[in-house]
Amino acid sequence: MQIELSRERYLTLMKMVYLGNWVANASRIDDKLEDYEALEDYIFSFAKEVEFSEYVDDEEADKGKFFPSRMFEEDTEVQILIDDYDNETFLQELPYRLGDRD
C-alpha cells in the first residue's frame, strides 16, 4: 500500500502518531506497547524526506529508532493538546475520586 501526503498532512500524521503513542505508553515503564512505538518510529523515519528533520532525533536510526525532538514538542501543539486532555480528565475524575475517598 502507498499513501501520498502533502507536507502539511504528513506533519499532522506525525502529531497524531505521537499523541496516540503517548496515550498508549505514557503511563507504562517496562511494558510499552511495541506496536505503537514501532509505528511512531516508522512514520518519523520519513521526516528528513519532507524537510522536518528538526522534529526528529535520529541518533539511533541505525537501530530503527526515531524520537520526537524537543523542537517537535515545543513547536507543534502536541504539548498543548496533552495538557488540555490532562486538565479535562482531571476535572472529570476529581468528583468521583473524592466521592470514593469519602
Secondary structure, DSSP 8 states (H G I E B T S, - for coil): ------HHHHHHHHHHHHHHHHHHHTT-SS---HHHHHHHHHHHTTGGGGT-GGGEE-TTGGGT--EE-HHHHHHSTHHHHHHHHHHHHHHHHHHHHHHHH-
